């Protein structure tokens, strides 16, 4: 990522991040108890073109033997070798208020040494929740976002061929007991992130929208809602009206740094204390030149030898200082970093140093 790209990323972050953003309550929170549940299952994928688990993955062969036995077929040789099957883990999210017969998407991931699940079909796999009960059953043909061709010596792999999805591949067999009562007196609204300012603004917006005091803050993340008398028998309509209320969402000043990719995102709330920044590098270059030494003419014991000759040079760049004054903004910081000609990696180091010097008035999050 060059300096021009870095500048555009930072300026873009500045442009799209105002002091606060207006969002609907449904986009920043949820009602307590309305949540999804994770499901997991162990299954078998068949129909692979010799890209399945190898012989050393013994649990795959054991799974095949157990399956055949359930169908009344007993195999006396437990050392059978099959390359068209793969043991997988199946995961899915069971959304709130799903009912028996509903269809959900499932993700299938290889747990053995299969090289590809391309063209595979997942056999019927029960999906279990944390309580040990089966809530869904998955089965169907896999859809992969990649493929592999060739072998380990000469082959090509695109994306990740050992993970696939089955759209609508899971059938809900059991509903989660978390239905809403027909009459309720109070509900609890939980925000996605803790922020006392946003909770206060949401409380004021709700009370203003309904023309009475129906909301009261509990803590930095939760709001208690009292149902008006006209909604006592219609809680769903009340919840829909609550979700439609707009709130000015506040957020902490934050700088997000991804050291693996060299990406830096700076929010508009970030301010810089008066500080001077210096950037300089010491470059050391070692060059080796090989010379050939020939023996004298008509020499009896002379030999041709290669003698290395090393040249070492050290060059330290001139130190450049850029000073940011009182009330410096993100735009000032961007211009200063570009003036120094720093790379994204150097930018990360400078930001960490600014935070250590208490000059960066923001939370520094390193991914």
C-alpha positions in Angstrom: 0.0 0.0 0.0 1.6 3.3 -1.1 1.5 6.6 0.6 -1.2 7.9 -1.8 -3.4 5.0 -1.0 -2.8 5.4 2.8 -3.8 9.1 2.5 -6.9 8.3 0.6 -7.9 5.7 3.2 -7.4 8.1 6.1 -9.2 11.0 4.4 -12.0 8.7 3.5 -12.4 7.7 7.1 -12.5 11.3 8.0 -15.1 12.1 5.5 -17.5 9.3 6.4 -17.2 9.5 10.2 -19.1 12.6 11.5 -19.2 13.6 15.2 -22.2 11.3 15.5 -24.2 9.1 13.2 -28.0 8.9 13.2 -29.2 5.3 13.3 -32.4 3.4 14.0 -32.6 1.6 17.3 -33.0 -1.7 15.4 -29.6 -1.1 13.9 -27.8 -0.5 17.2 -29.6 -2.8 19.7 -31.9 -5.7 20.3 -34.6 -6.8 22.8 -33.4 -9.0 25.6 -34.1 -12.7 24.9 -34.3 -12.2 21.1 -31.1 -13.9 20.0 -29.8 -16.7 17.7 -28.5 -20.1 18.9 -25.5 -21.9 17.6 -25.9 -25.5 16.3 -23.1 -28.0 15.6 -23.1 -31.5 14.1 -20.7 -34.2 12.9 -21.3 -35.6 9.5 -20.0 -37.3 6.4 -19.6 -35.9 2.9 -19.7 -38.4 0.1 -19.3 -38.3 -3.7 -15.8 -36.7 -3.8 -13.5 -37.5 -6.7 -10.7 -39.1 -4.7 -10.1 -35.8 -2.8 -11.5 -37.1 0.5 -9.8 -38.2 3.7 -6.9 -40.5 3.4 -6.3 -43.8 5.2 -4.5 -42.2 8.2 -7.8 -40.4 9.1 -9.1 -43.4 10.9 -12.3 -41.8 12.3 -13.6 -41.2 8.8 -13.4 -44.9 8.1 -15.0 -45.7 11.4 -17.9 -43.4 10.7 -18.4 -45.1 7.4 -18.5 -48.6 9.0 -21.0 -47.3 11.7 -23.2 -45.9 8.9 -23.1 -49.1 6.9 -24.0 -51.1 10.0 -27.1 -49.0 10.6 -28.2 -50.0 7.1 -27.7 -53.7 8.0 -24.4 -54.1 6.1 -21.6 -55.5 8.2 -18.0 -55.1 6.9 -15.6 -57.7 8.3 -12.5 -55.9 7.1 -12.1 -52.7 9.2 -9.1 -51.6 7.2 -11.1 -50.6 4.1 -9.8 -47.7 2.1 -12.2 -45.2 0.6 -11.1 -41.9 -0.9 -14.5 -40.4 -1.8 -15.7 -39.5 1.7 -14.7 -36.9 4.2 -15.5 -36.3 7.8 -16.9 -32.8 8.4 -18.3 -30.5 11.1 -21.5 -28.8 10.3 -22.4 -25.5 11.9 -25.5 -23.2 11.7 -27.2 -20.4 13.5 -30.8 -20.9 14.6 -32.4 -17.5 14.5 -35.0 -16.4 17.0 -38.7 -17.5 16.5 -37.8 -20.2 14.0 -40.4 -22.9 13.8 -40.3 -26.6 12.8 -40.1 -26.9 9.0 -38.2 -23.7 8.5 -35.0 -23.8 6.4 -31.7 -22.5 7.5 -28.2 -22.2 5.9 -25.5 -24.5 7.1 -21.7 -24.4 6.8 -19.7 -27.6 6.2 -16.0 -27.7 7.2 -13.5 -30.6 6.7 -11.8 -31.9 9.9 -9.6 -34.5 8.3 -7.0 -34.3 5.5 -9.4 -34.0 2.6 -8.0 -31.8 -0.2 -11.3 -30.6 -1.5 -15.1 -31.0 -0.9 -16.0 -30.1 -4.4 -18.9 -32.0 -5.7 -19.7 -33.5 -2.3 -23.1 -34.3 -0.8 -23.6 -34.1 3.0 -25.5 -37.0 4.4 -28.2 -36.4 7.0 -26.6 -34.8 10.0 -28.3 -33.9 13.2 -27.5 -30.4 14.5 -27.2 -30.1 18.3 -27.4 -27.1 20.6 -25.6 -26.5 23.8 -28.3 -28.3 25.8 -27.7 -31.5 23.9 -31.0 -31.5 22.0 -31.3 -31.8 18.3 -32.9 -28.7 16.8 -32.3 -29.2 13.1 -31.1 -31.7 10.5 -28.8 -30.9 7.6 -28.4 -32.6 4.2 -27.7 -31.6 0.6 -25.2 -30.7 -2.0 -22.3 -28.4 -1.1 -21.6 -25.1 -2.8 -17.9 -24.1 -2.7 -16.3 -20.7 -3.3 -13.2 -22.3 -4.6 -11.7 -25.3 -6.3 -8.5 -27.3 -6.6 -7.1 -29.2 -9.5 -4.0 -31.3 -10.1 -1.9 -32.9 -7.3 0.7 -31.9 -4.7 3.4 -31.8 -7.3 1.6 -29.8 -10.1 -1.7 -28.3 -9.1 -3.6 -25.1 -8.5 -5.9 -24.2 -5.6 -8.4 -21.2 -5.7 -9.8 -19.9 -2.5 -10.7 -22.5 0.2 -12.0 -25.8 -1.2 -12.3 -27.5 2.2 -15.2 -25.4 3.4 -18.6 -25.1 1.7 -22.2 -24.0 2.4 -25.6 -25.5 1.8 -28.2 -22.8 1.2 -31.4 -23.8 3.0 -29.7 -27.1 3.7 -30.9 -27.4 7.3 -34.5 -28.2 8.3 -35.6 -27.0 11.8 -37.1 -29.9 13.7 -37.6 -28.2 17.1 -38.4 -24.7 18.2 -36.5 -22.8 20.8 -38.7 -22.2 23.8 -38.3 -18.4 24.0 -41.6 -17.1 22.7 -43.0 -13.7 23.7 -45.9 -13.6 26.1 -49.2 -12.2 24.8 -49.3 -9.6 27.6 -46.2 -8.0 29.1 -45.6 -5.1 31.4 -42.0 -4.3 30.6 -39.3 -5.1 28.0 -35.5 -4.6 28.1 -33.6 -3.0 25.2 -29.9 -3.9 25.0 -27.5 -1.9 22.9 -24.8 -3.6 20.9 -22.1 -1.5 22.5 -21.8 0.1 25.9 -22.0 3.9 25.8 -23.7 6.0 28.4 -24.2 8.9 26.0 -26.0 6.8 23.5 -28.2 5.2 26.2 -29.2 8.7 27.4 -29.9 9.9 23.8 -31.9 6.7 23.1 -34.0 7.2 26.2 -34.8 10.8 25.3 -35.6 9.8 21.7 -38.0 7.1 22.8 -39.8 9.3 25.4 -40.1 12.1 22.8 -41.4 9.7 20.1 -44.1 8.2 22.3 -45.0 11.5 24.0 -44.6 10.1 27.5 -42.0 8.5 29.8 -41.8 4.9 28.7 -38.0 4.5 28.8 -35.6 4.6 31.6 -31.8 3.8 31.5 -30.6 0.8 33.6 -26.9 1.0 32.9 -24.5 1.9 30.1 -26.1 -0.6 27.8 -29.7 -1.4 28.8 -32.9 0.5 28.8 -36.2 -0.6 30.5 -39.3 0.0 28.4 -42.8 0.2 29.9 -45.6 -0.8 27.6 -48.3 1.9 27.2 -51.9 0.8 27.9 -52.9 0.8 24.3 -50.1 -1.7 23.4 -50.7 -4.2 26.2 -52.3 -6.7 23.8 -50.1 -5.7 20.9 -46.4 -6.0 22.1 -45.1 -6.7 18.6 -46.5 -3.4 17.3 -44.9 -1.6 20.2 -41.5 -3.3 19.5 -41.7 -2.4 15.9 -42.4 1.3 16.8 -39.4 1.2 19.2 -37.1 -0.1 16.5 -38.1 2.7 14.1 -37.0 5.5 16.4 -33.8 7.3 15.3 -31.0 8.0 17.7 -27.8 10.1 17.4 -25.2 7.4 18.2 -22.1 8.6 20.0 -18.7 6.7 19.8 -15.3 6.9 21.4 -12.4 8.4 19.4 -10.5 5.4 18.0 -7.7 4.5 15.8 -7.7 1.0 14.3 -4.5 -0.5 13.1 -4.0 -3.9 11.3 -0.3 -4.7 11.5 -0.7 -7.7 9.2 -2.0 -5.7 6.2 -0.7 -2.3 7.1 -4.2 -0.8 7.2 -4.8 2.3 9.4 -8.2 3.8 10.0 -8.5 7.0 12.0 -11.9 8.3 13.1 -12.9 12.0 12.9 -13.1 12.3 16.7 -9.4 11.8 17.1 -7.4 14.8 18.2 -3.7 15.3 18.5 -1.9 17.1 21.4 0.9 19.5 20.5 3.8 17.3 19.4 6.8 17.1 17.1 7.3 14.0 14.9 10.7 13.0 13.5 11.2 10.2 11.0 14.6 9.0 9.8 16.1 5.6 8.7 19.5 4.1 8.8 20.3 2.2 5.7 23.1 -0.4 5.6 24.1 -2.0 2.3 26.5 -4.9 2.0 27.6 -5.9 -1.5 29.7 -8.9 -2.4 31.7 -9.1 -5.6 33.4 -12.3 -6.6 36.8 -12.1 -8.3 38.5 -15.0 -10.1 42.2 -15.5 -9.4 44.1 -17.3 -12.1 47.6 -19.0 -11.5 50.7 -17.8 -13.4 51.4 -19.3 -16.8 53.0 -22.7 -16.9 52.5 -23.0 -13.1 52.8 -26.6 -11.8 50.7 -26.4 -8.6 48.6 -23.3 -9.3 44.8 -23.4 -9.0 42.0 -21.2 -10.0 40.2 -19.8 -7.0 37.3 -17.4 -6.4 37.9 -14.6 -3.9 34.9 -12.7 -2.5 35.3 -8.9 -2.0 32.7 -7.2 0.2 31.9 -3.5 0.2 29.9 -2.1 3.2 28.3 1.3 3.1 26.1 2.9 5.7 23.8 5.9 5.1 21.6 7.6 7.6 18.9 9.8 6.3 18.5 13.3 7.5 16.0 13.6 10.4 12.8 15.5 9.4 10.7 17.2 12.1 7.0 18.1 11.6 5.3 19.9 14.5 1.5 19.7 15.2 0.1 22.6 17.1 -2.7 22.9 19.6 -6.1 21.6 18.3 -4.5 19.6 15.5 -7.0 17.5 13.6 -6.9 14.2 11.7 -6.3 16.1 8.5 -3.3 17.8 10.0 -1.9 14.4 11.1 -2.4 13.0 7.6 -0.6 15.9 6.0 2.2 15.6 8.5 2.7 11.8 7.8 2.6 12.4 4.1 5.1 15.2 4.4 7.5 12.8 6.1 7.0 10.3 3.3 6.3 7.4 5.7 5.1 4.0 4.7 2.0 2.3 6.3 4.3 0.3 8.5 6.1 3.4 9.7 2.7 5.1 10.3 1.8 2.3 12.7 5.0 2.8 14.6 4.4 6.5 14.8 0.9 6.1 16.0 2.0 3.7 18.7 4.7 6.2 19.8 2.1 9.0 19.8 -0.1 6.9 22.1 2.8 6.2 24.4 3.6 9.9 24.6 -0.1 10.7 25.5 -0.3 12.9 22.4 -2.9 10.7 20.6 -6.2 11.5 22.2 -8.0 8.3 21.2 -8.2 4.6 21.8 -5.6 2.7 19.8 -6.9 -0.7 18.8 -4.3 -3.0 17.2 -5.7 -6.0 15.3 
